[in-house]
Amino acid sequence: MIQGACQADAAILVLDGRVGAYEQGMKSGTTKTHSILAKAVGVNQLAVVINKLDTVDWSEERYDFICSDVQKYLKKINYKV
């Protein structure tokens, strides 16, 4: 991941939208680690994709929760939202 990110101008962060899976990614640090590493190696453009929303019946509430949570976190590590 680091080698590829070092050469990238932009990156895509794919999040698992399933209940529990997203929270585990944030809690275990995988999501946080990848976004911090991308920022650290100079990737200033980060697209965030929420995958598997079909497993929560395309819940707009779930989508809004994840968007809000990720935006707060990315602002903390100095990404422009």
C-alpha positions as CSV (number, residue, x, y, z in Angstrom):
1,M,0.0,0.0,0.0
2,I,2.8,2.4,0.9
3,Q,4.8,1.8,-2.2
4,G,1.8,2.5,-4.5
5,A,0.7,5.5,-2.4
6,C,4.1,7.1,-2.6
7,Q,3.7,7.5,-6.4
8,A,0.0,8.5,-6.4
9,D,-1.6,11.9,-6.8
10,A,-4.9,10.6,-5.5
11,A,-6.3,7.5,-3.7
12,I,-9.5,5.8,-3.2
13,L,-10.4,4.7,0.4
14,V,-13.0,1.9,0.2
15,L,-15.1,1.4,3.4
16,D,-17.3,-1.5,4.3
17,G,-20.8,-0.2,4.9
18,R,-22.1,-3.3,6.8
19,V,-23.2,-2.7,10.4
20,G,-20.3,-3.6,12.6
21,A,-17.8,-3.9,9.8
22,Y,-17.3,-0.1,9.3
23,E,-17.1,0.4,13.1
24,Q,-14.5,-2.4,13.3
25,G,-12.4,-0.8,10.6
26,M,-12.4,2.5,12.5
27,K,-11.8,0.8,15.8
28,S,-9.0,-1.5,14.8
29,G,-7.4,1.3,12.9
30,T,-7.2,-0.2,9.4
31,T,-9.2,2.7,8.0
32,K,-7.4,5.2,10.0
33,T,-4.0,3.8,9.3
34,H,-4.5,3.8,5.5
35,S,-5.8,7.4,5.5
36,I,-3.0,8.6,7.7
37,L,-0.4,6.8,5.5
38,A,-1.9,8.3,2.4
39,K,-1.7,11.8,3.8
40,A,1.9,11.2,5.1
41,V,3.2,10.2,1.7
42,G,1.7,13.2,0.1
43,V,-1.7,12.0,-1.3
44,N,-3.8,15.1,-1.0
45,Q,-6.8,13.9,-2.9
46,L,-8.8,11.1,-1.3
47,A,-12.0,9.7,-2.7
48,V,-14.1,7.7,-0.2
49,V,-16.3,4.9,-1.4
50,I,-18.8,3.1,0.8
51,N,-19.2,-0.5,-0.3
52,K,-21.8,-3.1,0.6
53,L,-24.7,-0.7,1.3
54,D,-27.0,-3.2,-0.3
55,T,-26.6,-5.4,2.9
56,V,-28.3,-2.6,4.9
57,D,-31.1,-2.1,2.3
58,W,-29.5,1.1,1.0
59,S,-30.2,2.8,4.3
60,E,-29.8,6.6,3.9
61,E,-29.4,6.8,7.6
62,R,-26.4,4.4,7.5
63,Y,-24.9,6.3,4.6
64,D,-25.2,9.6,6.4
65,F,-23.7,8.2,9.6
66,I,-20.6,6.9,7.8
67,C,-20.2,10.1,5.7
68,S,-20.4,12.2,8.8
69,D,-18.0,10.1,10.8
70,V,-15.4,9.8,8.0
71,Q,-15.6,13.5,7.3
72,K,-14.9,14.3,11.0
73,Y,-11.9,12.0,11.0
74,L,-10.5,13.2,7.7
75,K,-10.7,16.8,8.9
76,K,-8.7,15.8,12.0
77,I,-5.8,14.6,9.8
78,N,-5.9,17.7,7.6
79,Y,-7.8,16.6,4.6
80,K,-10.1,19.1,3.0
81,V,-13.6,17.7,2.9
